[in-house]
Amino acid sequence: MTRDELRRILLDELGRLAPEVDLASLDEQSDLREALELDSISFLNFMTVLDKRLGVVVPEADYPMLYSLSGALDYLERHLSDRRS
């Protein structure tokens, strides 16, 4: 899966969590929780969706690595490529 495909999946799922937010203007470095006004339950739902859609289980200790879109992309790319190896 390419980074662009992964980005589309993430934006699709984030759009479901925060449909009122213009994701096209989302800064990849911004804290998703603040930018999208996600509470802890919404963020946990996002982690659950990643597991279901991508098959990547994110341990709670790793959540801070996924607080930004760029961090989430880096983390998921790394874990998806590790799984293929």
N, CA, C and O atoms as a Maestro MAE file, in Angstrom:
{
 s_m_m2io_version
 :::
 2.0.0
}

f_m_ct {
 s_m_title
 :::
 protein
 m_atom[340] {
  # First column is atom index #
  i_m_mmod_type
  r_m_x_coord
  r_m_y_coord
  r_m_z_coord
  i_m_residue_number
  s_m_chain_name
  s_m_pdb_residue_name
  s_m_pdb_atom_name
  i_m_atomic_number
  :::
  1 25 0.848 -1.172 0.000 1 A "MET " " N  " 7
  2 3 0.000 0.000 0.000 1 A "MET " " CA " 6
  3 2 0.897 1.239 0.000 1 A "MET " " C  " 6
  4 15 1.841 1.348 0.783 1 A "MET " " O  " 8
  5 25 0.578 2.157 -0.890 2 A "THR " " N  " 7
  6 3 1.386 3.376 -0.976 2 A "THR " " CA " 6
  7 2 0.993 4.355 0.129 2 A "THR " " C  " 6
  8 15 -0.055 4.217 0.760 2 A "THR " " O  " 8
  9 25 1.847 5.333 0.343 3 A "ARG " " N  " 7
  10 3 1.563 6.364 1.346 3 A "ARG " " CA " 6
  11 2 0.306 7.145 0.970 3 A "ARG " " C  " 6
  12 15 -0.487 7.501 1.841 3 A "ARG " " O  " 8
  13 25 0.124 7.410 -0.318 4 A "ASP " " N  " 7
  14 3 -1.075 8.127 -0.761 4 A "ASP " " CA " 6
  15 2 -2.349 7.320 -0.501 4 A "ASP " " C  " 6
  16 15 -3.361 7.876 -0.074 4 A "ASP " " O  " 8
  17 25 -2.301 6.022 -0.756 5 A "GLU " " N  " 7
  18 3 -3.462 5.169 -0.475 5 A "GLU " " CA " 6
  19 2 -3.771 5.157 1.022 5 A "GLU " " C  " 6
  20 15 -4.927 5.245 1.438 5 A "GLU " " O  " 8
  21 25 -2.721 5.046 1.808 6 A "LEU " " N  " 7
  22 3 -2.866 5.047 3.249 6 A "LEU " " CA " 6
  23 2 -3.424 6.387 3.740 6 A "LEU " " C  " 6
  24 15 -4.269 6.423 4.634 6 A "LEU " " O  " 8
  25 25 -2.952 7.467 3.159 7 A "ARG " " N  " 7
  26 3 -3.438 8.804 3.513 7 A "ARG " " CA " 6
  27 2 -4.934 8.928 3.194 7 A "ARG " " C  " 6
  28 15 -5.694 9.483 3.987 7 A "ARG " " O  " 8
  29 25 -5.347 8.417 2.048 8 A "ARG " " N  " 7
  30 3 -6.774 8.461 1.679 8 A "ARG " " CA " 6
  31 2 -7.630 7.685 2.676 8 A "ARG " " C  " 6
  32 15 -8.716 8.131 3.047 8 A "ARG " " O  " 8
  33 25 -7.144 6.532 3.106 9 A "ILE " " N  " 7
  34 3 -7.870 5.730 4.089 9 A "ILE " " CA " 6
  35 2 -7.992 6.493 5.410 9 A "ILE " " C  " 6
  36 15 -9.069 6.554 6.003 9 A "ILE " " O  " 8
  37 25 -6.887 7.067 5.859 10 A "LEU " " N  " 7
  38 3 -6.908 7.810 7.120 10 A "LEU " " CA " 6
  39 2 -7.861 9.001 7.044 10 A "LEU " " C  " 6
  40 15 -8.646 9.237 7.963 10 A "LEU " " O  " 8
  41 25 -7.787 9.740 5.954 11 A "LEU " " N  " 7
  42 3 -8.672 10.898 5.807 11 A "LEU " " CA " 6
  43 2 -10.135 10.465 5.711 11 A "LEU " " C  " 6
  44 15 -11.020 11.147 6.228 11 A "LEU " " O  " 8
  45 25 -10.383 9.358 5.063 12 A "ASP " " N  " 7
  46 3 -11.744 8.830 4.973 12 A "ASP " " CA " 6
  47 2 -12.278 8.525 6.373 12 A "ASP " " C  " 6
  48 15 -13.397 8.910 6.712 12 A "ASP " " O  " 8
  49 25 -11.489 7.843 7.167 13 A "GLU " " N  " 7
  50 3 -11.928 7.481 8.519 13 A "GLU " " CA " 6
  51 2 -12.016 8.701 9.431 13 A "GLU " " C  " 6
  52 15 -12.927 8.790 10.255 13 A "GLU " " O  " 8
  53 25 -11.095 9.627 9.297 14 A "LEU " " N  " 7
  54 3 -11.166 10.855 10.096 14 A "LEU " " CA " 6
  55 2 -12.393 11.670 9.702 14 A "LEU " " C  " 6
  56 15 -13.013 12.313 10.551 14 A "LEU " " O  " 8
  57 25 -12.743 11.646 8.426 15 A "GLY " " N  " 7
  58 3 -13.934 12.342 7.965 15 A "GLY " " CA " 6
  59 2 -15.208 11.768 8.555 15 A "GLY " " C  " 6
  60 15 -16.191 12.484 8.744 15 A "GLY " " O  " 8
  61 25 -15.191 10.485 8.844 16 A "ARG " " N  " 7
  62 3 -16.350 9.862 9.490 16 A "ARG " " CA " 6
  63 2 -16.460 10.313 10.952 16 A "ARG " " C  " 6
  64 15 -17.555 10.475 11.489 16 A "ARG " " O  " 8
  65 25 -15.295 10.511 11.577 17 A "LEU " " N  " 7
  66 3 -15.286 10.940 12.981 17 A "LEU " " CA " 6
  67 2 -15.606 12.425 13.137 17 A "LEU " " C  " 6
  68 15 -16.216 12.841 14.121 17 A "LEU " " O  " 8
  69 25 -15.188 13.207 12.162 18 A "ALA " " N  " 7
  70 3 -15.374 14.664 12.239 18 A "ALA " " CA " 6
  71 2 -15.869 15.181 10.899 18 A "ALA " " C  " 6
  72 15 -15.120 15.847 10.184 18 A "ALA " " O  " 8
  73 25 -17.123 14.886 10.543 19 A "PRO " " N  " 7
  74 3 -17.634 15.245 9.214 19 A "PRO " " CA " 6
  75 2 -17.717 16.751 8.963 19 A "PRO " " C  " 6
  76 15 -17.777 17.180 7.811 19 A "PRO " " O  " 8
  77 25 -17.720 17.538 10.003 20 A "GLU " " N  " 7
  78 3 -17.842 18.988 9.850 20 A "GLU " " CA " 6
  79 2 -16.501 19.671 9.540 20 A "GLU " " C  " 6
  80 15 -16.480 20.864 9.236 20 A "GLU " " O  " 8
  81 25 -15.406 18.946 9.611 21 A "VAL " " N  " 7
  82 3 -14.077 19.523 9.420 21 A "VAL " " CA " 6
  83 2 -13.644 19.407 7.963 21 A "VAL " " C  " 6
  84 15 -13.857 18.377 7.324 21 A "VAL " " O  " 8
  85 25 -13.035 20.468 7.445 22 A "ASP " " N  " 7
  86 3 -12.483 20.463 6.092 22 A "ASP " " CA " 6
  87 2 -11.111 19.790 6.140 22 A "ASP " " C  " 6
  88 15 -10.111 20.424 6.477 22 A "ASP " " O  " 8
  89 25 -11.075 18.523 5.806 23 A "LEU " " N  " 7
  90 3 -9.825 17.761 5.901 23 A "LEU " " CA " 6
  91 2 -8.807 18.170 4.845 23 A "LEU " " C  " 6
  92 15 -7.616 17.903 5.004 23 A "LEU " " O  " 8
  93 25 -9.255 18.812 3.774 24 A "ALA " " N  " 7
  94 3 -8.332 19.265 2.734 24 A "ALA " " CA " 6
  95 2 -7.369 20.312 3.279 24 A "ALA " " C  " 6
  96 15 -6.258 20.459 2.768 24 A "ALA " " O  " 8
  97 25 -7.779 21.033 4.300 25 A "SER " " N  " 7
  98 3 -6.921 22.070 4.867 25 A "SER " " CA " 6
  99 2 -6.163 21.592 6.106 25 A "SER " " C  " 6
  100 15 -5.485 22.382 6.763 25 A "SER " " O  " 8
  101 25 -6.274 20.318 6.421 26 A "LEU " " N  " 7
  102 3 -5.616 19.766 7.604 26 A "LEU " " CA " 6
  103 2 -4.099 19.760 7.425 26 A "LEU " " C  " 6
  104 15 -3.582 19.206 6.455 26 A "LEU " " O  " 8
  105 25 -3.403 20.374 8.358 27 A "ASP " " N  " 7
  106 3 -1.945 20.367 8.378 27 A "ASP " " CA " 6
  107 2 -1.489 18.994 8.876 27 A "ASP " " C  " 6
  108 15 -1.919 18.552 9.942 27 A "ASP " " O  " 8
  109 25 -0.636 18.326 8.128 28 A "GLU " " N  " 7
  110 3 -0.200 16.975 8.493 28 A "GLU " " CA " 6
  111 2 0.547 16.926 9.816 28 A "GLU " " C  " 6
  112 15 0.672 15.853 10.406 28 A "GLU " " O  " 8
  113 25 1.046 18.059 10.297 29 A "GLN " " N  " 7
  114 3 1.778 18.094 11.562 29 A "GLN " " CA " 6
  115 2 0.881 18.428 12.758 29 A "GLN " " C  " 6
  116 15 1.295 18.284 13.909 29 A "GLN " " O  " 8
  117 25 -0.337 18.871 12.483 30 A "SER " " N  " 7
  118 3 -1.247 19.272 13.554 30 A "SER " " CA " 6
  119 2 -1.669 18.068 14.393 30 A "SER " " C  " 6
  120 15 -1.754 16.940 13.907 30 A "SER " " O  " 8
  121 25 -1.927 18.344 15.650 31 A "ASP " " N  " 7
  122 3 -2.463 17.324 16.541 31 A "ASP " " CA " 6
  123 2 -3.908 17.060 16.110 31 A "ASP " " C  " 6
  124 15 -4.756 17.950 16.179 31 A "ASP " " O  " 8
  125 25 -4.175 15.843 15.671 32 A "LEU " " N  " 7
  126 3 -5.503 15.491 15.172 32 A "LEU " " CA " 6
  127 2 -6.580 15.689 16.228 32 A "LEU " " C  " 6
  128 15 -7.705 16.078 15.915 32 A "LEU " " O  " 8
  129 25 -6.228 15.420 17.474 33 A "ARG " " N  " 7
  130 3 -7.220 15.545 18.545 33 A "ARG " " CA " 6
  131 2 -7.690 16.985 18.681 33 A "ARG " " C  " 6
  132 15 -8.871 17.240 18.915 33 A "ARG " " O  " 8
  133 25 -6.764 17.924 18.533 34 A "GLU " " N  " 7
  134 3 -7.123 19.337 18.627 34 A "GLU " " CA " 6
  135 2 -7.753 19.843 17.327 34 A "GLU " " C  " 6
  136 15 -8.785 20.513 17.349 34 A "GLU " " O  " 8
  137 25 -7.130 19.520 16.209 35 A "ALA " " N  " 7
  138 3 -7.597 20.023 14.917 35 A "ALA " " CA " 6
  139 2 -9.013 19.537 14.591 35 A "ALA " " C  " 6
  140 15 -9.804 20.265 13.990 35 A "ALA " " O  " 8
  141 25 -9.322 18.309 14.991 36 A "LEU " " N  " 7
  142 3 -10.627 17.736 14.681 36 A "LEU " " CA " 6
  143 2 -11.552 17.706 15.897 36 A "LEU " " C  " 6
  144 15 -12.680 17.216 15.829 36 A "LEU " " O  " 8
  145 25 -11.050 18.240 17.006 37 A "GLU " " N  " 7
  146 3 -11.802 18.261 18.267 37 A "GLU " " CA " 6
  147 2 -12.278 16.859 18.644 37 A "GLU " " C  " 6
  148 15 -13.453 16.641 18.940 37 A "GLU " " O  " 8
  149 25 -11.332 15.912 18.624 38 A "LEU " " N  " 7
  150 3 -11.642 14.529 18.982 38 A "LEU " " CA " 6
  151 2 -11.461 14.335 20.482 38 A "LEU " " C  " 6
  152 15 -10.431 14.708 21.043 38 A "LEU " " O  " 8
  153 25 -12.454 13.757 21.123 39 A "ASP " " N  " 7
  154 3 -12.276 13.403 22.526 39 A "ASP " " CA " 6
  155 2 -11.576 12.046 22.595 39 A "ASP " " C  " 6
  156 15 -11.292 11.439 21.563 39 A "ASP " " O  " 8
  157 25 -11.301 11.577 23.794 40 A "SER " " N  " 7
  158 3 -10.545 10.333 23.941 40 A "SER " " CA " 6
  159 2 -11.295 9.136 23.360 40 A "SER " " C  " 6
  160 15 -10.671 8.226 22.814 40 A "SER " " O  " 8
  161 25 -12.613 9.123 23.468 41 A "ILE " " N  " 7
  162 3 -13.399 8.013 22.911 41 A "ILE " " CA " 6
  163 2 -13.332 8.023 21.382 41 A "ILE " " C  " 6
  164 15 -13.198 6.970 20.759 41 A "ILE " " O  " 8
  165 25 -13.424 9.198 20.784 42 A "SER " " N  " 7
  166 3 -13.327 9.295 19.320 42 A "SER " " CA " 6
  167 2 -11.956 8.849 18.836 42 A "SER " " C  " 6
  168 15 -11.846 8.166 17.818 42 A "SER " " O  " 8
  169 25 -10.905 9.236 19.566 43 A "PHE " " N  " 7
  170 3 -9.567 8.822 19.171 43 A "PHE " " CA " 6
  171 2 -9.423 7.302 19.313 43 A "PHE " " C  " 6
  172 15 -8.818 6.651 18.461 43 A "PHE " " O  " 8
  173 25 -9.972 6.751 20.372 44 A "LEU " " N  " 7
  174 3 -9.946 5.298 20.556 44 A "LEU " " CA " 6
  175 2 -10.712 4.601 19.427 44 A "LEU " " C  " 6
  176 15 -10.284 3.552 18.944 44 A "LEU " " O  " 8
  177 25 -11.825 5.172 19.012 45 A "ASN " " N  " 7
  178 3 -12.571 4.626 17.870 45 A "ASN " " CA " 6
  179 2 -11.723 4.644 16.603 45 A "ASN " " C  " 6
  180 15 -11.778 3.714 15.798 45 A "ASN " " O  " 8
  181 25 -10.942 5.702 16.428 46 A "PHE " " N  " 7
  182 3 -10.026 5.801 15.287 46 A "PHE " " CA " 6
  183 2 -9.003 4.660 15.322 46 A "PHE " " C  " 6
  184 15 -8.719 4.048 14.293 46 A "PHE " " O  " 8
  185 25 -8.455 4.379 16.499 47 A "MET " " N  " 7
  186 3 -7.483 3.290 16.636 47 A "MET " " CA " 6
  187 2 -8.147 1.947 16.312 47 A "MET " " C  " 6
  188 15 -7.533 1.087 15.680 47 A "MET " " O  " 8
  189 25 -9.377 1.771 16.737 48 A "THR " " N  " 7
  190 3 -10.118 0.533 16.471 48 A "THR " " CA " 6
  191 2 -10.366 0.358 14.974 48 A "THR " " C  " 6
  192 15 -10.259 -0.749 14.445 48 A "THR " " O  " 8
  193 25 -10.695 1.446 14.301 49 A "VAL " " N  " 7
  194 3 -10.922 1.402 12.857 49 A "VAL " " CA " 6
  195 2 -9.640 1.024 12.123 49 A "VAL " " C  " 6
  196 15 -9.680 0.283 11.141 49 A "VAL " " O  " 8
  197 25 -8.509 1.529 12.593 50 A "LEU " " N  " 7
  198 3 -7.240 1.183 11.950 50 A "LEU " " CA " 6
  199 2 -6.995 -0.322 12.043 50 A "LEU " " C  " 6
  200 15 -6.527 -0.947 11.091 50 A "LEU " " O  " 8
  201 25 -7.312 -0.884 13.183 51 A "ASP " " N  " 7
  202 3 -7.158 -2.329 13.343 51 A "ASP " " CA " 6
  203 2 -8.077 -3.068 12.375 51 A "ASP " " C  " 6
  204 15 -7.638 -3.987 11.683 51 A "ASP " " O  " 8
  205 25 -9.340 -2.676 12.322 52 A "LYS " " N  " 7
  206 3 -10.306 -3.367 11.454 52 A "LYS " " CA " 6
  207 2 -9.994 -3.179 9.976 52 A "LYS " " C  " 6
  208 15 -10.066 -4.128 9.195 52 A "LYS " " O  " 8
  209 25 -9.648 -1.964 9.598 53 A "ARG " " N  " 7
  210 3 -9.476 -1.670 8.167 53 A "ARG " " CA " 6
  211 2 -8.096 -2.058 7.645 53 A "ARG " " C  " 6
  212 15 -7.958 -2.497 6.503 53 A "ARG " " O  " 8
  213 25 -7.069 -1.893 8.495 54 A "LEU " " N  " 7
  214 3 -5.702 -2.139 8.031 54 A "LEU " " CA " 6
  215 2 -5.055 -3.351 8.691 54 A "LEU " " C  " 6
  216 15 -4.009 -3.818 8.241 54 A "LEU " " O  " 8
  217 25 -5.664 -3.856 9.740 55 A "GLY " " N  " 7
  218 3 -5.076 -4.987 10.443 55 A "GLY " " CA " 6
  219 2 -3.882 -4.611 11.288 55 A "GLY " " C  " 6
  220 15 -3.023 -5.450 11.562 55 A "GLY " " O  " 8
  221 25 -3.818 -3.355 11.706 56 A "VAL " " N  " 7
  222 3 -2.703 -2.887 12.535 56 A "VAL " " CA " 6
  223 2 -3.242 -2.577 13.927 56 A "VAL " " C  " 6
  224 15 -4.032 -1.652 14.109 56 A "VAL " " O  " 8
  225 25 -2.804 -3.362 14.898 57 A "VAL " " N  " 7
  226 3 -3.178 -3.113 16.287 57 A "VAL " " CA " 6
  227 2 -2.157 -2.134 16.860 57 A "VAL " " C  " 6
  228 15 -0.955 -2.399 16.852 57 A "VAL " " O  " 8
  229 25 -2.649 -1.006 17.353 58 A "VAL " " N  " 7
  230 3 -1.771 0.019 17.912 58 A "VAL " " CA " 6
  231 2 -1.856 -0.059 19.433 58 A "VAL " " C  " 6
  232 15 -2.906 0.222 20.010 58 A "VAL " " O  " 8
  233 25 -0.753 -0.441 20.089 59 A "PRO " " N  " 7
  234 3 -0.773 -0.464 21.553 59 A "PRO " " CA " 6
  235 2 -0.967 0.947 22.104 59 A "PRO " " C  " 6
  236 15 -0.524 1.926 21.503 59 A "PRO " " O  " 8
  237 25 -1.624 1.037 23.239 60 A "GLU " " N  " 7
  238 3 -1.913 2.341 23.835 60 A "GLU " " CA " 6
  239 2 -0.647 3.173 24.032 60 A "GLU " " C  " 6
  240 15 -0.684 4.397 23.899 60 A "GLU " " O  " 8
  241 25 0.452 2.530 24.343 61 A "ALA " " N  " 7
  242 3 1.718 3.249 24.545 61 A "ALA " " CA " 6
  243 2 2.187 3.954 23.270 61 A "ALA " " C  " 6
  244 15 2.960 4.909 23.338 61 A "ALA " " O  " 8
  245 25 1.719 3.483 22.103 62 A "ASP " " N  " 7
  246 3 2.111 4.076 20.822 62 A "ASP " " CA " 6
  247 2 1.156 5.159 20.335 62 A "ASP " " C  " 6
  248 15 1.440 5.800 19.323 62 A "ASP " " O  " 8
  249 25 0.046 5.386 21.010 63 A "TYR " " N  " 7
  250 3 -0.936 6.372 20.562 63 A "TYR " " CA " 6
  251 2 -0.321 7.736 20.261 63 A "TYR " " C  " 6
  252 15 -0.678 8.348 19.255 63 A "TYR " " O  " 8
  253 25 0.594 8.233 21.100 64 A "PRO " " N  " 7
  254 3 1.166 9.556 20.794 64 A "PRO " " CA " 6
  255 2 1.850 9.642 19.428 64 A "PRO " " C  " 6
  256 15 1.962 10.730 18.863 64 A "PRO " " O  " 8
  257 25 2.304 8.522 18.899 65 A "MET " " N  " 7
  258 3 2.946 8.520 17.587 65 A "MET " " CA " 6
  259 2 1.942 8.760 16.467 65 A "MET " " C  " 6
  260 15 2.326 9.068 15.339 65 A "MET " " O  " 8
  261 25 0.650 8.620 16.779 66 A "LEU " " N  " 7
  262 3 -0.395 8.771 15.775 66 A "LEU " " CA " 6
  263 2 -1.239 10.020 15.986 66 A "LEU " " C  " 6
  264 15 -2.316 10.147 15.403 66 A "LEU " " O  " 8
  265 25 -0.766 10.929 16.802 67 A "TYR " " N  " 7
  266 3 -1.522 12.148 17.087 67 A "TYR " " CA " 6
  267 2 -1.587 13.095 15.896 67 A "TYR " " C  " 6
  268 15 -2.507 13.908 15.806 67 A "TYR " " O  " 8
  269 25 -0.626 13.004 14.981 68 A "SER " " N  " 7
  270 3 -0.667 13.837 13.774 68 A "SER " " CA " 6
  271 2 -0.848 12.929 12.565 68 A "SER " " C  " 6
  272 15 -0.568 11.732 12.630 68 A "SER " " O  " 8
  273 25 -1.310 13.498 11.478 69 A "LEU " " N  " 7
  274 3 -1.491 12.711 10.260 69 A "LEU " " CA " 6
  275 2 -0.149 12.172 9.768 69 A "LEU " " C  " 6
  276 15 -0.056 11.011 9.370 69 A "LEU " " O  " 8
  277 25 0.880 13.002 9.795 70 A "SER " " N  " 7
  278 3 2.194 12.532 9.336 70 A "SER " " CA " 6
  279 2 2.737 11.441 10.252 70 A "SER " " C  " 6
  280 15 3.341 10.478 9.780 70 A "SER " " O  " 8
  281 25 2.528 11.585 11.549 71 A "GLY " " N  " 7
  282 3 2.971 10.553 12.492 71 A "GLY " " CA " 6
  283 2 2.228 9.248 12.273 71 A "GLY " " C  " 6
  284 15 2.820 8.170 12.323 71 A "GLY " " O  " 8
  285 25 0.914 9.350 12.029 72 A "ALA " " N  " 7
  286 3 0.111 8.156 11.771 72 A "ALA " " CA " 6
  287 2 0.560 7.469 10.487 72 A "ALA " " C  " 6
  288 15 0.663 6.244 10.431 72 A "ALA " " O  " 8
  289 25 0.822 8.260 9.466 73 A "LEU " " N  " 7
  290 3 1.290 7.688 8.204 73 A "LEU " " CA " 6
  291 2 2.630 6.981 8.385 73 A "LEU " " C  " 6
  292 15 2.809 5.860 7.910 73 A "LEU " " O  " 8
  293 25 3.561 7.622 9.061 74 A "ASP " " N  " 7
  294 3 4.879 7.015 9.309 74 A "ASP " " CA " 6
  295 2 4.736 5.709 10.089 74 A "ASP " " C  " 6
  296 15 5.319 4.688 9.723 74 A "ASP " " O  " 8
  297 25 3.959 5.754 11.161 75 A "TYR " " N  " 7
  298 3 3.771 4.588 12.021 75 A "TYR " " CA " 6
  299 2 3.146 3.434 11.234 75 A "TYR " " C  " 6
  300 15 3.639 2.306 11.274 75 A "TYR " " O  " 8
  301 25 2.079 3.723 10.533 76 A "LEU " " N  " 7
  302 3 1.376 2.669 9.810 76 A "LEU " " CA " 6
  303 2 2.191 2.112 8.649 76 A "LEU " " C  " 6
  304 15 2.176 0.907 8.401 76 A "LEU " " O  " 8
  305 25 2.897 2.980 7.942 77 A "GLU " " N  " 7
  306 3 3.782 2.491 6.862 77 A "GLU " " CA " 6
  307 2 4.814 1.519 7.419 77 A "GLU " " C  " 6
  308 15 5.065 0.458 6.846 77 A "GLU " " O  " 8
  309 25 5.399 1.898 8.534 78 A "ARG " " N  " 7
  310 3 6.427 1.059 9.161 78 A "ARG " " CA " 6
  311 2 5.838 -0.295 9.556 78 A "ARG " " C  " 6
  312 15 6.442 -1.335 9.292 78 A "ARG " " O  " 8
  313 25 4.676 -0.287 10.178 79 A "HIS " " N  " 7
  314 3 4.097 -1.535 10.646 79 A "HIS " " CA " 6
  315 2 3.525 -2.397 9.523 79 A "HIS " " C  " 6
  316 15 3.557 -3.625 9.601 79 A "HIS " " O  " 8
  317 25 3.016 -1.771 8.507 80 A "LEU " " N  " 7
  318 3 2.532 -2.540 7.363 80 A "LEU " " CA " 6
  319 2 3.689 -3.163 6.602 80 A "LEU " " C  " 6
  320 15 3.576 -4.291 6.122 80 A "LEU " " O  " 8
  321 25 4.800 -2.447 6.483 81 A "SER " " N  " 7
  322 3 5.955 -2.998 5.765 81 A "SER " " CA " 6
  323 2 6.623 -4.096 6.593 81 A "SER " " C  " 6
  324 15 7.123 -5.067 6.026 81 A "SER " " O  " 8
  325 25 6.641 -3.962 7.933 82 A "ASP " " N  " 7
  326 3 7.195 -5.004 8.799 82 A "ASP " " CA " 6
  327 2 6.414 -6.293 8.656 82 A "ASP " " C  " 6
  328 15 6.976 -7.387 8.694 82 A "ASP " " O  " 8
  329 25 5.103 -6.146 8.490 83 A "ARG " " N  " 7
  330 3 4.242 -7.326 8.374 83 A "ARG " " CA " 6
  331 2 4.501 -8.064 7.066 83 A "ARG " " C  " 6
  332 15 4.363 -9.285 6.999 83 A "ARG " " O  " 8
  333 25 4.876 -7.321 6.026 84 A "ARG " " N  " 7
  334 3 5.155 -7.940 4.720 84 A "ARG " " CA " 6
  335 2 6.516 -8.625 4.694 84 A "ARG " " C  " 6
  336 15 6.746 -9.530 3.892 84 A "ARG " " O  " 8
  337 25 7.405 -8.196 5.564 85 A "SER " " N  " 7
  338 3 8.775 -8.753 5.571 85 A "SER " " CA " 6
  339 2 8.850 -10.140 6.165 85 A "SER " " C  " 6
  340 15 9.931 -10.724 6.234 85 A "SER " " O  " 8
  :::
 }
 m_bond[339] {
  # First column is bond index #
  i_m_from
  i_m_to
  i_m_order
  :::
  1 1 2 1
  2 2 3 1
  3 3 4 2
  4 3 5 1
  5 5 6 1
  6 6 7 1
  7 7 8 2
  8 7 9 1
  9 9 10 1
  10 10 11 1
  11 11 12 2
  12 11 13 1
  13 13 14 1
  14 14 15 1
  15 15 16 2
  16 15 17 1
  17 17 18 1
  18 18 19 1
  19 19 20 2
  20 19 21 1
  21 21 22 1
  22 22 23 1
  23 23 24 2
  24 23 25 1
  25 25 26 1
  26 26 27 1
  27 27 28 2
  28 27 29 1
  29 29 30 1
  30 30 31 1
  31 31 32 2
  32 31 33 1
  33 33 34 1
  34 34 35 1
  35 35 36 2
  36 35 37 1
  37 37 38 1
  38 38 39 1
  39 39 40 2
  40 39 41 1
  41 41 42 1
  42 42 43 1
  43 43 44 2
  44 43 45 1
  45 45 46 1
  46 46 47 1
  47 47 48 2
  48 47 49 1
  49 49 50 1
  50 50 51 1
  51 51 52 2
  52 51 53 1
  53 53 54 1
  54 54 55 1
  55 55 56 2
  56 55 57 1
  57 57 58 1
  58 58 59 1
  59 59 60 2
  60 59 61 1
  61 61 62 1
  62 62 63 1
  63 63 64 2
  64 63 65 1
  65 65 66 1
  66 66 67 1
  67 67 68 2
  68 67 69 1
  69 69 70 1
  70 70 71 1
  71 71 72 2
  72 71 73 1
  73 73 74 1
  74 74 75 1
  75 75 76 2
  76 75 77 1
  77 77 78 1
  78 78 79 1
  79 79 80 2
  80 79 81 1
  81 81 82 1
  82 82 83 1
  83 83 84 2
  84 83 85 1
  85 85 86 1
  86 86 87 1
  87 87 88 2
  88 87 89 1
  89 89 90 1
  90 90 91 1
  91 91 92 2
  92 91 93 1
  93 93 94 1
  94 94 95 1
  95 95 96 2
  96 95 97 1
  97 97 98 1
  98 98 99 1
  99 99 100 2
  100 99 101 1
  101 101 102 1
  102 102 103 1
  103 103 104 2
  104 103 105 1
  105 105 106 1
  106 106 107 1
  107 107 108 2
  108 107 109 1
  109 109 110 1
  110 110 111 1
  111 111 112 2
  112 111 113 1
  113 113 114 1
  114 114 115 1
  115 115 116 2
  116 115 117 1
  117 117 118 1
  118 118 119 1
  119 119 120 2
  120 119 121 1
  121 121 122 1
  122 122 123 1
  123 123 124 2
  124 123 125 1
  125 125 126 1
  126 126 127 1
  127 127 128 2
  128 127 129 1
  129 129 130 1
  130 130 131 1
  131 131 132 2
  132 131 133 1
  133 133 134 1
  134 134 135 1
  135 135 136 2
  136 135 137 1
  137 137 138 1
  138 138 139 1
  139 139 140 2
  140 139 141 1
  141 141 142 1
  142 142 143 1
  143 143 144 2
  144 143 145 1
  145 145 146 1
  146 146 147 1
  147 147 148 2
  148 147 149 1
  149 149 150 1
  150 150 151 1
  151 151 152 2
  152 151 153 1
  153 153 154 1
  154 154 155 1
  155 155 156 2
  156 155 157 1
  157 157 158 1
  158 158 159 1
  159 159 160 2
  160 159 161 1
  161 161 162 1
  162 162 163 1
  163 163 164 2
  164 163 165 1
  165 165 166 1
  166 166 167 1
  167 167 168 2
  168 167 169 1
  169 169 170 1
  170 170 171 1
  171 171 172 2
  172 171 173 1
  173 173 174 1
  174 174 175 1
  175 175 176 2
  176 175 177 1
  177 177 178 1
  178 178 179 1
  179 179 180 2
  180 179 181 1
  181 181 182 1
  182 182 183 1
  183 183 184 2
  184 183 185 1
  185 185 186 1
  186 186 187 1
  187 187 188 2
  188 187 189 1
  189 189 190 1
  190 190 191 1
  191 191 192 2
  192 191 193 1
  193 193 194 1
  194 194 195 1
  195 195 196 2
  196 195 197 1
  197 197 198 1
  198 198 199 1
  199 199 200 2
  200 199 201 1
  201 201 202 1
  202 202 203 1
  203 203 204 2
  204 203 205 1
  205 205 206 1
  206 206 207 1
  207 207 208 2
  208 207 209 1
  209 209 210 1
  210 210 211 1
  211 211 212 2
  212 211 213 1
  213 213 214 1
  214 214 215 1
  215 215 216 2
  216 215 217 1
  217 217 218 1
  218 218 219 1
  219 219 220 2
  220 219 221 1
  221 221 222 1
  222 222 223 1
  223 223 224 2
  224 223 225 1
  225 225 226 1
  226 226 227 1
  227 227 228 2
  228 227 229 1
  229 229 230 1
  230 230 231 1
  231 231 232 2
  232 231 233 1
  233 233 234 1
  234 234 235 1
  235 235 236 2
  236 235 237 1
  237 237 238 1
  238 238 239 1
  239 239 240 2
  240 239 241 1
  241 241 242 1
  242 242 243 1
  243 243 244 2
  244 243 245 1
  245 245 246 1
  246 246 247 1
  247 247 248 2
  248 247 249 1
  249 249 250 1
  250 250 251 1
  251 251 252 2
  252 251 253 1
  253 253 254 1
  254 254 255 1
  255 255 256 2
  256 255 257 1
  257 257 258 1
  258 258 259 1
  259 259 260 2
  260 259 261 1
  261 261 262 1
  262 262 263 1
  263 263 264 2
  264 263 265 1
  265 265 266 1
  266 266 267 1
  267 267 268 2
  268 267 269 1
  269 269 270 1
  270 270 271 1
  271 271 272 2
  272 271 273 1
  273 273 274 1
  274 274 275 1
  275 275 276 2
  276 275 277 1
  277 277 278 1
  278 278 279 1
  279 279 280 2
  280 279 281 1
  281 281 282 1
  282 282 283 1
  283 283 284 2
  284 283 285 1
  285 285 286 1
  286 286 287 1
  287 287 288 2
  288 287 289 1
  289 289 290 1
  290 290 291 1
  291 291 292 2
  292 291 293 1
  293 293 294 1
  294 294 295 1
  295 295 296 2
  296 295 297 1
  297 297 298 1
  298 298 299 1
  299 299 300 2
  300 299 301 1
  301 301 302 1
  302 302 303 1
  303 303 304 2
  304 303 305 1
  305 305 306 1
  306 306 307 1
  307 307 308 2
  308 307 309 1
  309 309 310 1
  310 310 311 1
  311 311 312 2
  312 311 313 1
  313 313 314 1
  314 314 315 1
  315 315 316 2
  316 315 317 1
  317 317 318 1
  318 318 319 1
  319 319 320 2
  320 319 321 1
  321 321 322 1
  322 322 323 1
  323 323 324 2
  324 323 325 1
  325 325 326 1
  326 326 327 1
  327 327 328 2
  328 327 329 1
  329 329 330 1
  330 330 331 1
  331 331 332 2
  332 331 333 1
  333 333 334 1
  334 334 335 1
  335 335 336 2
  336 335 337 1
  337 337 338 1
  338 338 339 1
  339 339 340 2
  :::
 }
}
